[in-house]
Amino acid sequence: MSEAAKTPYKPPVPELGPGQTSYTSITEKISGIVLTRNTPVAWFIFFAIGFLLLHGLMVGVPYLLFEGVGIWGLNNPVGWGWAIINFVWWIGIGHAGTLISAVLLLFRQKWRTSINRAAEAMTIFAVLCAMQFPLLHTGRPWLACYWLLPYPNSMDIWPQFRSPLIWDVFAVSTYLTVSLVFWFVGLVPDFASMRDRTKNRIGQVIYGMLSLGWRGSAIHWERYEMASLLLAGLSTPLVLSVHSVVSFDFAVALIPGWHTTIFPPYFVAGAIYAGFAMVLTLMIPMRMIYGLEDFINERHLNNMAKVMLASGMIVAYGYFMEQLIAWYSASTYEGFMMQNRMHGPYSAYYFFLILCNIVVPQLLWIRYFRTNMFWLFFVCQFINVGMWLERFIIVVTSLHRDFMPSSWDMFHPTIWDITIYVGTIGLFTVLFFLFIRGVPMISLHEIRTLLVSKDHK
Amino acid sequence: MAQVFPRSANWASKASILAALLIVASILGVVLNINRIDYVSMVGVAIDQPVHFSHKHHVTGMGIDCRYCHTTVEVSAFAGVPPTETCMTCHSQIWTEAPILEPVRASFRDNKAIEWNRVHDLPDFVYFNHSIHVSQGIGCQSCHGQVDQMPLMMKAHTLNMEWCLDCHRDPAQFIRPRDQVFNMNYEYPANQETLGKSLVADYDVQTSQLTNCSICHR
C-alpha cells in the first residue's frame, strides 16, 4: 500500500469557522465592523499611511499637467516608462476580483463568498488607479476626450480604431462599468441589512438609499439571483478579454520582446497571479485586524495559494516560451533581445524577476507555506514586486535597445515617476480603507447561505 | 421600528431614475453642441474694431474689389490686411475730417499700424492658405459669407474642422469657375453637381489628398 492510501481521508476545512453558528452571529460580526465607534487603531494607521502617500498624486499630477510628461524619465528610445508599467500592473491586480466574483460563482465555489466583496472592491480601486496612467500619459487629458472616445465631435475626426490604445479604452471602461455594477448589485441586500441595523439616522438614510428599497421578498431574491448570474456571465469573458487587450498594446507592435503571440494568455495568467497575491496581501492583515478567522480560514488561504501556484506556473511557462522562441525563431533581433534581457544592463532586474515570480512561489507546493499566514504573505510580496518587474522588463528592455544601435539608451525614472506611482498606491489604500469602514467587507447574505450548506453541517 | 423613508420616497426614487437619464442626456447634449453653437463659435457676432469699417459700404456701395485691399490673397497664404496707406488713397481726399476716421489718420500720422481684431482666427496648428483656395475656384463668399452685406465684419461659418472637411471631402459641391471667385453675387447653376465635377477635374484638384492630415496640419 502506498503512503497516500494509508493516510486517513481528511475532509476539507469548512468555509465557515466553528464560531459562527447562526445568522445573527454572522450579521453581528460583519456589520459590527462598520456599525461601531471603536475603529481599530490599525485602521487609522493604515489610512494615515495611505493618505500620506496619496499626496504623491496631489502634488505629482498638477505638476505633470503644468509641465508635461517630460517630467517623467521618458525619452527616445524608451517612450513608454513607468506609466505603462503601472497601468498594466494595476489592471492585472484587478483581475483576481473578477475571477473570484464571476468565474468562481459560475463554478459554484462556495469559498469565494468570504473574499469576493473585498476582492471586487480591490478590482474597482485598482482599475481606477490604472486608468490614470494612460490618461496622464496623453499629457493633455482634457483633450483625450476626443482622442480616445468616438463621438461625433465638431472636428469630424475619429480615434484610430486600428490602435490597441483605443481597444484599451473600450476594454478598461467596460471592465470598470461591469465590475462596478456587479459589486453594487451584490451590495444591495447587504445595504438593506445595514439600513435595518444601524441606529444612526444619517446611516439609515444613506444605506436606505443605497439599498434601493430592498425588502428581501422572494421576488427580490429571485431577481437578485438572476441578475448576479447574468452579470457573472458578462464578467467572465472580461477576465480573459481585458488583459488580452492590454497585452495587444505590446503584441501588436513590431518591437522584439513585444511582438509575441503568447502575450494574451501569458498576460491573463500574470494578471490572475498578481491579483491573487494582492487579494492575499489585503486579506491577511484584514483577518488579523478584525479577527475574521471564522470567515477567512486555512481553506481560503490554501485555495488562493493554489490558484497563485497554477497561474504562476503558466507565467513561468510564458517566460520559458519567450526564451525558446528567441532561439527557435533564429531571428537575430529576437535573439539579441533575449541576450540583452538576460545579460545586458538590466540583467539584475531580470534575474530578480525570475526569483520573485518563479523561484520563491515554488514554496507554495508545500502545504505549510500555503496555510501559514506569515509565509503566504511573504511569498505574496515577492509576487507583487515580481509582477511589477515583469512589466518593467517587458517595457524597458525591449525598447532601450531596439533595431537601431545609434539610438540605444538607458531608462532613468525621475522622482516624478516614483511620486505618481506611490500616489496611486496611496489612493488605492485610502479607497480600500474607506470601503472597509463604510461597507460590509464580507458579503453578509452570501455567508449566511453557508450555514445551511452541506459542508458546514 | 419606524420607517426610514416616508411614502413619498417611492415617487422620488422613480423620478431620480428619470432625472439621471436626463442629466446624462444633457451632458451629452452639451458635449456634442458646445463647439457648434454661435455663442462659442462667434458666428454672426460682430467683433469690435478700432474703426467701424463697413464692408457693405465699400464693396456694395463703392464697388471696390476684394483684392484692392486684400492684395496678397491670390499669391500667398495670408490674404493681407491693408496698410493705412491703402485707406488713405481715398481718405486723404474724402471724409478727411470725419471723427470716425480719426484712428486711421492717427495711424498714418504716427506711422503706427491700426490694430484690427481678428475675426477669422484659426488655431495656430492650422496652416490655411488663401492662394490655393482662390486659384482653384473657391469663392470668397464660400467661407466668408455675404461680406458685401456686412456693415460690421462677422464670421458666417463656424470654421470648425467638420466644416472644413465638408468641402475637402467633396469640393465639387462648392467649386466655381475661377473667374467667379471674387463675384459676391455668384449663384450656383442648377447643374452644379456635374459642373463641379468637371471643374474639379479641369483644375486638377487632388481630391484624394485633401483629407490628409498634413494638408492643413504640419
Interface residues (C-beta under 8 A of the other chain):
Chain A: C145 Y151 P152 N153 S154 M155 D156 I157 R195 D196 Q204 V205 G208 L212 G213
Chain B: M1 V4 F5 N10 S13 V31 L32 N35 R36 T158 N160 M161 E162 L165 D166
